[in-house]
Amino acid sequence: MPDIGLRELKANASSILRQVRERGVQYVVTLRGEPVGVLLPLDAAGEPHPAEAPVWEELACLSVEIGRAWLAGATSADLLAEQRR
């Protein structure tokens, strides 16, 4: 996956997006040489990036923990109102 600087992306946005859409090219967007994001076609966005796997695993564990502690019958609005008291 090639890198593309923010300045180059701004200057050539139309042609770069055309490459992404038509040829499926993926880019790592950089700012001052540091990676800040990924530009990829939407059809490729369905698959999580390998670096995201630990985040999704942690979110899955948190959802189980929240589910165990959730009060039966309580809505999220009820819980927020309770915390504001």
Phi, psi and omega in degrees: 000117182286151175276150173218126180286154181301320180299315179295320179298316179296319183289330186235032187305315183299311182290325179293315179295327176297318178297319179297313183291313188273325184249355179074020180293139178244141181233148167263118181276131182241153174231115184055038176085354181259132178296134179233347181185178180231135176250117182212160180295150181301324180294336176274345183289342180295331179269124179294146176293142182306329180290341181276345185306313179298326179294314180294324177296318179295319178297322178296318178295319178296322180295323177295316180297317178296318179300323179292325184269353185292133179284130181298132178084351181275140175264165178298325178297319178299316181295320178294318178298321179297320180291331181285345180284000000 
